[in-house]
């Protein structure tokens, strides 16, 4: 005679927790709006070659071998919206013209300035039309990264630097 209780038959199937999980995922999926994949396919069909040209020109202008590809893609996307002729203008800088940049044509200088501004300042455009691409990863901070910490907050009231300092004599 066995002292162990008889084994309880296990019902095969889905547990209550797993069923609730499936229902939750289905509910969330049904609430999400369907995305049109055709839009993504059409917009990225010519992107890789043009983006690669942009990155090559960016590396040549900045003198940096390693540039963040995600930031580069974002810069390219914003620039191409603002400058529909960007790809033709980038062709003017590939390879970089010989000589000093001051001897380049006005079009070459202008596109080089916009590309460099986007990488170093992290902003495309100026004033109310400016688009911030990156703050922390802007190349301007790389030059002083061994001395300065990138500020992510204002250490005082806004505009504190405009007030005359207290001078103790």
Rosetta constraint file for C-alpha pairs under 8 A:
AtomPair CA 14 CA 18 HARMONIC 6.28 0.50
AtomPair CA 14 CA 19 HARMONIC 6.26 0.50
AtomPair CA 15 CA 19 HARMONIC 6.17 0.50
AtomPair CA 16 CA 20 HARMONIC 6.22 0.50
AtomPair CA 17 CA 21 HARMONIC 6.20 0.50
AtomPair CA 18 CA 22 HARMONIC 6.22 0.50
AtomPair CA 19 CA 23 HARMONIC 6.21 0.50
AtomPair CA 20 CA 24 HARMONIC 6.09 0.50
AtomPair CA 21 CA 25 HARMONIC 6.20 0.50
AtomPair CA 22 CA 26 HARMONIC 6.09 0.50
AtomPair CA 23 CA 27 HARMONIC 6.08 0.50
AtomPair CA 24 CA 28 HARMONIC 6.22 0.50
AtomPair CA 25 CA 29 HARMONIC 6.05 0.50
AtomPair CA 26 CA 30 HARMONIC 6.05 0.50
AtomPair CA 27 CA 31 HARMONIC 6.32 0.50
AtomPair CA 28 CA 32 HARMONIC 6.50 0.50
AtomPair CA 36 CA 40 HARMONIC 7.34 0.50
AtomPair CA 37 CA 41 HARMONIC 6.23 0.50
AtomPair CA 38 CA 42 HARMONIC 6.05 0.50
AtomPair CA 39 CA 43 HARMONIC 6.19 0.50
AtomPair CA 40 CA 44 HARMONIC 6.16 0.50
AtomPair CA 41 CA 45 HARMONIC 6.06 0.50
AtomPair CA 43 CA 47 HARMONIC 7.38 0.50
AtomPair CA 44 CA 48 HARMONIC 7.39 0.50
AtomPair CA 46 CA 50 HARMONIC 6.61 0.50
AtomPair CA 47 CA 51 HARMONIC 5.59 0.50
AtomPair CA 48 CA 52 HARMONIC 5.92 0.50
AtomPair CA 49 CA 53 HARMONIC 6.29 0.50
AtomPair CA 50 CA 54 HARMONIC 6.20 0.50
AtomPair CA 50 CA 87 HARMONIC 6.75 0.50
AtomPair CA 51 CA 55 HARMONIC 6.16 0.50
AtomPair CA 51 CA 72 HARMONIC 7.98 0.50
AtomPair CA 51 CA 73 HARMONIC 6.72 0.50
AtomPair CA 51 CA 76 HARMONIC 6.83 0.50
AtomPair CA 52 CA 56 HARMONIC 6.15 0.50
AtomPair CA 53 CA 57 HARMONIC 6.22 0.50
AtomPair CA 53 CA 90 HARMONIC 7.49 0.50
AtomPair CA 54 CA 58 HARMONIC 6.01 0.50
AtomPair CA 54 CA 72 HARMONIC 7.95 0.50
AtomPair CA 54 CA 76 HARMONIC 7.07 0.50
AtomPair CA 54 CA 90 HARMONIC 6.84 0.50
AtomPair CA 55 CA 59 HARMONIC 6.07 0.50
AtomPair CA 55 CA 67 HARMONIC 7.91 0.50
AtomPair CA 55 CA 69 HARMONIC 7.85 0.50
AtomPair CA 55 CA 72 HARMONIC 6.67 0.50
AtomPair CA 56 CA 60 HARMONIC 6.26 0.50
AtomPair CA 57 CA 61 HARMONIC 6.10 0.50
AtomPair CA 57 CA 90 HARMONIC 7.11 0.50
AtomPair CA 57 CA 93 HARMONIC 6.60 0.50
AtomPair CA 57 CA 94 HARMONIC 6.32 0.50
AtomPair CA 57 CA 95 HARMONIC 7.64 0.50
AtomPair CA 57 CA 96 HARMONIC 7.65 0.50
AtomPair CA 58 CA 62 HARMONIC 5.98 0.50
AtomPair CA 58 CA 115 HARMONIC 6.87 0.50
AtomPair CA 58 CA 116 HARMONIC 7.48 0.50
AtomPair CA 59 CA 63 HARMONIC 5.51 0.50
AtomPair CA 59 CA 64 HARMONIC 5.26 0.50
AtomPair CA 59 CA 65 HARMONIC 5.89 0.50
AtomPair CA 59 CA 66 HARMONIC 7.51 0.50
AtomPair CA 59 CA 67 HARMONIC 7.10 0.50
AtomPair CA 60 CA 64 HARMONIC 7.28 0.50
AtomPair CA 60 CA 96 HARMONIC 7.17 0.50
AtomPair CA 61 CA 96 HARMONIC 7.88 0.50
AtomPair CA 61 CA 112 HARMONIC 7.24 0.50
AtomPair CA 61 CA 116 HARMONIC 7.07 0.50
AtomPair CA 62 CA 116 HARMONIC 6.90 0.50
AtomPair CA 67 CA 72 HARMONIC 7.30 0.50
AtomPair CA 68 CA 72 HARMONIC 6.16 0.50
AtomPair CA 69 CA 73 HARMONIC 6.04 0.50
AtomPair CA 70 CA 74 HARMONIC 6.31 0.50
AtomPair CA 71 CA 75 HARMONIC 6.08 0.50
AtomPair CA 71 CA 133 HARMONIC 7.09 0.50
AtomPair CA 71 CA 134 HARMONIC 7.21 0.50
AtomPair CA 72 CA 76 HARMONIC 6.06 0.50
AtomPair CA 73 CA 77 HARMONIC 6.12 0.50
AtomPair CA 74 CA 78 HARMONIC 6.28 0.50
AtomPair CA 74 CA 133 HARMONIC 6.79 0.50
AtomPair CA 75 CA 79 HARMONIC 6.03 0.50
AtomPair CA 75 CA 118 HARMONIC 6.63 0.50
AtomPair CA 75 CA 119 HARMONIC 7.85 0.50
AtomPair CA 75 CA 124 HARMONIC 7.40 0.50
AtomPair CA 75 CA 133 HARMONIC 6.56 0.50
AtomPair CA 76 CA 80 HARMONIC 5.93 0.50
AtomPair CA 77 CA 81 HARMONIC 6.40 0.50
AtomPair CA 78 CA 82 HARMONIC 6.44 0.50
AtomPair CA 78 CA 124 HARMONIC 7.28 0.50
AtomPair CA 78 CA 131 HARMONIC 7.76 0.50
AtomPair CA 79 CA 83 HARMONIC 5.69 0.50
AtomPair CA 79 CA 86 HARMONIC 7.18 0.50
AtomPair CA 79 CA 124 HARMONIC 7.14 0.50
AtomPair CA 80 CA 84 HARMONIC 5.33 0.50
AtomPair CA 80 CA 85 HARMONIC 7.48 0.50
AtomPair CA 80 CA 86 HARMONIC 5.80 0.50
AtomPair CA 80 CA 87 HARMONIC 7.92 0.50
AtomPair CA 85 CA 89 HARMONIC 6.26 0.50
AtomPair CA 86 CA 90 HARMONIC 6.02 0.50
AtomPair CA 87 CA 91 HARMONIC 6.41 0.50
AtomPair CA 88 CA 92 HARMONIC 7.00 0.50
AtomPair CA 89 CA 93 HARMONIC 7.25 0.50
AtomPair CA 89 CA 107 HARMONIC 7.43 0.50
AtomPair CA 89 CA 108 HARMONIC 7.28 0.50
AtomPair CA 89 CA 111 HARMONIC 6.71 0.50
AtomPair CA 90 CA 94 HARMONIC 6.61 0.50
AtomPair CA 90 CA 111 HARMONIC 7.32 0.50
AtomPair CA 91 CA 95 HARMONIC 7.95 0.50
AtomPair CA 92 CA 96 HARMONIC 7.80 0.50
AtomPair CA 92 CA 108 HARMONIC 6.37 0.50
AtomPair CA 93 CA 97 HARMONIC 6.38 0.50
AtomPair CA 93 CA 108 HARMONIC 6.56 0.50
AtomPair CA 93 CA 112 HARMONIC 7.79 0.50
AtomPair CA 97 CA 104 HARMONIC 6.97 0.50
AtomPair CA 99 CA 103 HARMONIC 6.65 0.50
AtomPair CA 99 CA 104 HARMONIC 7.71 0.50
AtomPair CA 100 CA 104 HARMONIC 7.07 0.50
AtomPair CA 101 CA 109 HARMONIC 6.74 0.50
AtomPair CA 102 CA 109 HARMONIC 7.58 0.50
AtomPair CA 104 CA 108 HARMONIC 6.04 0.50
AtomPair CA 104 CA 109 HARMONIC 6.20 0.50
AtomPair CA 105 CA 109 HARMONIC 6.25 0.50
AtomPair CA 106 CA 110 HARMONIC 6.11 0.50
AtomPair CA 107 CA 111 HARMONIC 6.29 0.50
AtomPair CA 108 CA 112 HARMONIC 6.05 0.50
AtomPair CA 109 CA 113 HARMONIC 6.02 0.50
AtomPair CA 110 CA 114 HARMONIC 6.32 0.50
AtomPair CA 111 CA 115 HARMONIC 6.19 0.50
AtomPair CA 112 CA 116 HARMONIC 6.05 0.50
AtomPair CA 113 CA 117 HARMONIC 5.93 0.50
AtomPair CA 114 CA 118 HARMONIC 6.18 0.50
AtomPair CA 114 CA 124 HARMONIC 7.30 0.50
AtomPair CA 115 CA 119 HARMONIC 6.43 0.50
AtomPair CA 116 CA 120 HARMONIC 5.92 0.50
AtomPair CA 117 CA 121 HARMONIC 5.38 0.50
AtomPair CA 117 CA 122 HARMONIC 6.95 0.50
AtomPair CA 117 CA 123 HARMONIC 6.82 0.50
AtomPair CA 117 CA 124 HARMONIC 7.06 0.50
AtomPair CA 118 CA 122 HARMONIC 4.84 0.50
AtomPair CA 118 CA 123 HARMONIC 5.00 0.50
AtomPair CA 118 CA 124 HARMONIC 5.18 0.50
AtomPair CA 118 CA 133 HARMONIC 7.57 0.50
AtomPair CA 119 CA 123 HARMONIC 7.69 0.50
AtomPair CA 119 CA 138 HARMONIC 5.96 0.50
AtomPair CA 119 CA 139 HARMONIC 6.01 0.50
AtomPair CA 120 CA 138 HARMONIC 5.10 0.50
AtomPair CA 120 CA 139 HARMONIC 4.29 0.50
AtomPair CA 120 CA 140 HARMONIC 4.82 0.50
AtomPair CA 121 CA 135 HARMONIC 7.66 0.50
AtomPair CA 121 CA 138 HARMONIC 5.55 0.50
AtomPair CA 121 CA 139 HARMONIC 6.88 0.50
AtomPair CA 121 CA 140 HARMONIC 6.14 0.50
AtomPair CA 122 CA 132 HARMONIC 6.11 0.50
AtomPair CA 122 CA 133 HARMONIC 5.22 0.50
AtomPair CA 122 CA 134 HARMONIC 4.71 0.50
AtomPair CA 122 CA 135 HARMONIC 5.81 0.50
AtomPair CA 122 CA 137 HARMONIC 7.53 0.50
AtomPair CA 122 CA 138 HARMONIC 4.89 0.50
AtomPair CA 122 CA 139 HARMONIC 7.68 0.50
AtomPair CA 123 CA 130 HARMONIC 6.43 0.50
AtomPair CA 123 CA 131 HARMONIC 5.59 0.50
AtomPair CA 123 CA 132 HARMONIC 4.48 0.50
AtomPair CA 123 CA 133 HARMONIC 5.50 0.50
AtomPair CA 123 CA 134 HARMONIC 7.02 0.50
AtomPair CA 124 CA 130 HARMONIC 5.61 0.50
AtomPair CA 124 CA 131 HARMONIC 5.19 0.50
AtomPair CA 124 CA 132 HARMONIC 6.50 0.50
AtomPair CA 124 CA 133 HARMONIC 7.14 0.50
AtomPair CA 125 CA 129 HARMONIC 6.02 0.50
AtomPair CA 125 CA 130 HARMONIC 4.32 0.50
AtomPair CA 125 CA 131 HARMONIC 6.37 0.50
AtomPair CA 126 CA 130 HARMONIC 4.55 0.50
AtomPair CA 134 CA 138 HARMONIC 5.85 0.50
AtomPair CA 136 CA 141 HARMONIC 7.58 0.50
AtomPair CA 136 CA 150 HARMONIC 6.90 0.50
AtomPair CA 137 CA 141 HARMONIC 7.47 0.50
AtomPair CA 138 CA 142 HARMONIC 7.59 0.50
AtomPair CA 139 CA 143 HARMONIC 7.35 0.50
AtomPair CA 140 CA 144 HARMONIC 7.77 0.50
AtomPair CA 141 CA 145 HARMONIC 5.81 0.50
AtomPair CA 141 CA 150 HARMONIC 7.10 0.50
AtomPair CA 144 CA 148 HARMONIC 5.79 0.50
AtomPair CA 145 CA 149 HARMONIC 6.60 0.50
AtomPair CA 145 CA 150 HARMONIC 7.92 0.50
AtomPair CA 154 CA 158 HARMONIC 7.10 0.50
AtomPair CA 156 CA 160 HARMONIC 6.29 0.50
AtomPair CA 159 CA 163 HARMONIC 7.72 0.50
